[in-house]
Amino acid sequence: MTIKAVKLLSKSELKVLELICNGYTSETIGLKLEIAKSTVQTHRRNMLRKAVFKITQQKMLWYENKINVLNNFSKNINKLN
């Protein structure tokens, strides 16, 4: 997960993420945070969705940049002809 994606997470999701990184299971995280296991699983899904969104957004920007570079290159080639 990128730093930008982590900034999208809620406080609860960050708590869950920290415990995931420490190797805890959803059930154990639920017990530690006094929330239902299903809530932990929802946080996991939301974190994954946010990470995928951020990665997809970054890829789109990367491709847009590449297209602009190619378009500029083509324009410069056309000017030479």
mmCIF file of the C-alpha atoms, coordinates in Angstrom:
data_MODEL
# 
_entry.id   MODEL 
# 
loop_
_atom_site.group_PDB 
_atom_site.id 
_atom_site.type_symbol 
_atom_site.label_atom_id 
_atom_site.label_alt_id 
_atom_site.label_comp_id 
_atom_site.label_asym_id 
_atom_site.label_entity_id 
_atom_site.label_seq_id 
_atom_site.pdbx_PDB_ins_code 
_atom_site.Cartn_x 
_atom_site.Cartn_y 
_atom_site.Cartn_z 
_atom_site.occupancy 
_atom_site.B_iso_or_equiv 
_atom_site.pdbx_formal_charge 
_atom_site.auth_seq_id 
_atom_site.auth_comp_id 
_atom_site.auth_asym_id 
_atom_site.auth_atom_id 
_atom_site.pdbx_PDB_model_num 
ATOM 1  C CA . MET A 1 1  ? 0.000   0.000   0.000   1.00 0.00 ? 1  MET A CA 1 
ATOM 2  C CA . THR A 1 2  ? 1.442   3.361   -0.969  1.00 0.00 ? 2  THR A CA 1 
ATOM 3  C CA . ILE A 1 3  ? 1.780   6.301   1.395   1.00 0.00 ? 3  ILE A CA 1 
ATOM 4  C CA . LYS A 1 4  ? -0.896  8.153   -0.592  1.00 0.00 ? 4  LYS A CA 1 
ATOM 5  C CA . ALA A 1 5  ? -3.255  5.184   -0.225  1.00 0.00 ? 5  ALA A CA 1 
ATOM 6  C CA . VAL A 1 6  ? -2.624  5.049   3.530   1.00 0.00 ? 6  VAL A CA 1 
ATOM 7  C CA . LYS A 1 7  ? -3.700  8.702   3.777   1.00 0.00 ? 7  LYS A CA 1 
ATOM 8  C CA . LEU A 1 8  ? -7.121  7.627   2.488   1.00 0.00 ? 8  LEU A CA 1 
ATOM 9  C CA . LEU A 1 9  ? -7.682  5.264   5.436   1.00 0.00 ? 9  LEU A CA 1 
ATOM 10 C CA . SER A 1 10 ? -9.897  6.057   8.413   1.00 0.00 ? 10 SER A CA 1 
ATOM 11 C CA . LYS A 1 11 ? -8.561  5.928   11.974  1.00 0.00 ? 11 LYS A CA 1 
ATOM 12 C CA . SER A 1 12 ? -10.282 2.572   12.505  1.00 0.00 ? 12 SER A CA 1 
ATOM 13 C CA . GLU A 1 13 ? -8.782  1.164   9.314   1.00 0.00 ? 13 GLU A CA 1 
ATOM 14 C CA . LEU A 1 14 ? -5.321  2.328   10.395  1.00 0.00 ? 14 LEU A CA 1 
ATOM 15 C CA . LYS A 1 15 ? -5.732  0.532   13.741  1.00 0.00 ? 15 LYS A CA 1 
ATOM 16 C CA . VAL A 1 16 ? -6.767  -2.646  11.918  1.00 0.00 ? 16 VAL A CA 1 
ATOM 17 C CA . LEU A 1 17 ? -3.895  -2.269  9.442   1.00 0.00 ? 17 LEU A CA 1 
ATOM 18 C CA . GLU A 1 18 ? -1.371  -1.950  12.252  1.00 0.00 ? 18 GLU A CA 1 
ATOM 19 C CA . LEU A 1 19 ? -2.631  -5.171  13.831  1.00 0.00 ? 19 LEU A CA 1 
ATOM 20 C CA . ILE A 1 20 ? -2.635  -6.956  10.449  1.00 0.00 ? 20 ILE A CA 1 
ATOM 21 C CA . CYS A 1 21 ? 0.983   -5.909  10.003  1.00 0.00 ? 21 CYS A CA 1 
ATOM 22 C CA . ASN A 1 22 ? 1.727   -7.410  13.406  1.00 0.00 ? 22 ASN A CA 1 
ATOM 23 C CA . GLY A 1 23 ? 0.321   -10.744 12.231  1.00 0.00 ? 23 GLY A CA 1 
ATOM 24 C CA . TYR A 1 24 ? -3.019  -10.776 14.010  1.00 0.00 ? 24 TYR A CA 1 
ATOM 25 C CA . THR A 1 25 ? -6.024  -12.584 12.520  1.00 0.00 ? 25 THR A CA 1 
ATOM 26 C CA . SER A 1 26 ? -9.374  -10.898 11.944  1.00 0.00 ? 26 SER A CA 1 
ATOM 27 C CA . GLU A 1 27 ? -10.796 -12.699 14.945  1.00 0.00 ? 27 GLU A CA 1 
ATOM 28 C CA . THR A 1 28 ? -7.958  -11.576 17.238  1.00 0.00 ? 28 THR A CA 1 
ATOM 29 C CA . ILE A 1 29 ? -8.132  -8.016  15.910  1.00 0.00 ? 29 ILE A CA 1 
ATOM 30 C CA . GLY A 1 30 ? -11.847 -7.967  16.666  1.00 0.00 ? 30 GLY A CA 1 
ATOM 31 C CA . LEU A 1 31 ? -11.200 -9.095  20.223  1.00 0.00 ? 31 LEU A CA 1 
ATOM 32 C CA . LYS A 1 32 ? -8.397  -6.553  20.740  1.00 0.00 ? 32 LYS A CA 1 
ATOM 33 C CA . LEU A 1 33 ? -10.424 -3.636  19.354  1.00 0.00 ? 33 LEU A CA 1 
ATOM 34 C CA . GLU A 1 34 ? -13.712 -4.892  20.822  1.00 0.00 ? 34 GLU A CA 1 
ATOM 35 C CA . ILE A 1 35 ? -15.431 -4.994  17.437  1.00 0.00 ? 35 ILE A CA 1 
ATOM 36 C CA . ALA A 1 36 ? -17.051 -7.829  15.511  1.00 0.00 ? 36 ALA A CA 1 
ATOM 37 C CA . LYS A 1 37 ? -14.940 -10.024 13.261  1.00 0.00 ? 37 LYS A CA 1 
ATOM 38 C CA . SER A 1 38 ? -17.235 -8.981  10.391  1.00 0.00 ? 38 SER A CA 1 
ATOM 39 C CA . THR A 1 39 ? -16.353 -5.337  11.067  1.00 0.00 ? 39 THR A CA 1 
ATOM 40 C CA . VAL A 1 40 ? -12.655 -6.191  10.805  1.00 0.00 ? 40 VAL A CA 1 
ATOM 41 C CA . GLN A 1 41 ? -13.336 -7.958  7.502   1.00 0.00 ? 41 GLN A CA 1 
ATOM 42 C CA . THR A 1 42 ? -15.230 -4.890  6.275   1.00 0.00 ? 42 THR A CA 1 
ATOM 43 C CA . HIS A 1 43 ? -12.239 -2.705  7.169   1.00 0.00 ? 43 HIS A CA 1 
ATOM 44 C CA . ARG A 1 44 ? -9.971  -5.122  5.258   1.00 0.00 ? 44 ARG A CA 1 
ATOM 45 C CA . ARG A 1 45 ? -12.206 -4.922  2.166   1.00 0.00 ? 45 ARG A CA 1 
ATOM 46 C CA . ASN A 1 46 ? -12.370 -1.131  2.369   1.00 0.00 ? 46 ASN A CA 1 
ATOM 47 C CA . MET A 1 47 ? -8.592  -0.853  2.689   1.00 0.00 ? 47 MET A CA 1 
ATOM 48 C CA . LEU A 1 48 ? -8.090  -3.085  -0.318  1.00 0.00 ? 48 LEU A CA 1 
ATOM 49 C CA . ARG A 1 49 ? -10.642 -1.103  -2.330  1.00 0.00 ? 49 ARG A CA 1 
ATOM 50 C CA . LYS A 1 50 ? -8.900  2.169   -1.447  1.00 0.00 ? 50 LYS A CA 1 
ATOM 51 C CA . ALA A 1 51 ? -5.481  0.757   -2.321  1.00 0.00 ? 51 ALA A CA 1 
ATOM 52 C CA . VAL A 1 52 ? -6.707  -0.574  -5.673  1.00 0.00 ? 52 VAL A CA 1 
ATOM 53 C CA . PHE A 1 53 ? -8.379  2.777   -6.412  1.00 0.00 ? 53 PHE A CA 1 
ATOM 54 C CA . LYS A 1 54 ? -5.141  4.644   -5.693  1.00 0.00 ? 54 LYS A CA 1 
ATOM 55 C CA . ILE A 1 55 ? -3.055  2.234   -7.778  1.00 0.00 ? 55 ILE A CA 1 
ATOM 56 C CA . THR A 1 56 ? -5.548  2.474   -10.658 1.00 0.00 ? 56 THR A CA 1 
ATOM 57 C CA . GLN A 1 57 ? -5.525  6.267   -10.411 1.00 0.00 ? 57 GLN A CA 1 
ATOM 58 C CA . GLN A 1 58 ? -1.704  6.305   -10.506 1.00 0.00 ? 58 GLN A CA 1 
ATOM 59 C CA . LYS A 1 59 ? -1.637  3.984   -13.522 1.00 0.00 ? 59 LYS A CA 1 
ATOM 60 C CA . MET A 1 60 ? -4.103  6.202   -15.362 1.00 0.00 ? 60 MET A CA 1 
ATOM 61 C CA . LEU A 1 61 ? -1.925  9.253   -14.700 1.00 0.00 ? 61 LEU A CA 1 
ATOM 62 C CA . TRP A 1 62 ? 1.153   7.322   -15.869 1.00 0.00 ? 62 TRP A CA 1 
ATOM 63 C CA . TYR A 1 63 ? -0.559  6.284   -19.122 1.00 0.00 ? 63 TYR A CA 1 
ATOM 64 C CA . GLU A 1 64 ? -1.863  9.804   -19.680 1.00 0.00 ? 64 GLU A CA 1 
ATOM 65 C CA . ASN A 1 65 ? 1.676   11.125  -19.295 1.00 0.00 ? 65 ASN A CA 1 
ATOM 66 C CA . LYS A 1 66 ? 3.016   8.544   -21.768 1.00 0.00 ? 66 LYS A CA 1 
ATOM 67 C CA . ILE A 1 67 ? 0.318   9.444   -24.306 1.00 0.00 ? 67 ILE A CA 1 
ATOM 68 C CA . ASN A 1 68 ? 1.208   13.134  -23.971 1.00 0.00 ? 68 ASN A CA 1 
ATOM 69 C CA . VAL A 1 69 ? 4.896   12.350  -24.508 1.00 0.00 ? 69 VAL A CA 1 
ATOM 70 C CA . LEU A 1 70 ? 4.094   10.302  -27.615 1.00 0.00 ? 70 LEU A CA 1 
ATOM 71 C CA . ASN A 1 71 ? 1.780   13.012  -28.962 1.00 0.00 ? 71 ASN A CA 1 
ATOM 72 C CA . ASN A 1 72 ? 4.454   15.663  -28.466 1.00 0.00 ? 72 ASN A CA 1 
ATOM 73 C CA . PHE A 1 73 ? 7.029   13.412  -30.111 1.00 0.00 ? 73 PHE A CA 1 
ATOM 74 C CA . SER A 1 74 ? 4.730   12.899  -33.105 1.00 0.00 ? 74 SER A CA 1 
ATOM 75 C CA . LYS A 1 75 ? 4.131   16.648  -33.422 1.00 0.00 ? 75 LYS A CA 1 
ATOM 76 C CA . ASN A 1 76 ? 7.872   17.300  -33.393 1.00 0.00 ? 76 ASN A CA 1 
ATOM 77 C CA . ILE A 1 77 ? 8.493   14.622  -36.011 1.00 0.00 ? 77 ILE A CA 1 
ATOM 78 C CA . ASN A 1 78 ? 5.775   16.129  -38.217 1.00 0.00 ? 78 ASN A CA 1 
ATOM 79 C CA . LYS A 1 79 ? 7.419   19.557  -37.917 1.00 0.00 ? 79 LYS A CA 1 
ATOM 80 C CA . LEU A 1 80 ? 10.678  18.081  -39.237 1.00 0.00 ? 80 LEU A CA 1 
ATOM 81 C CA . ASN A 1 81 ? 8.959   16.660  -42.333 1.00 0.00 ? 81 ASN A CA 1 
# 
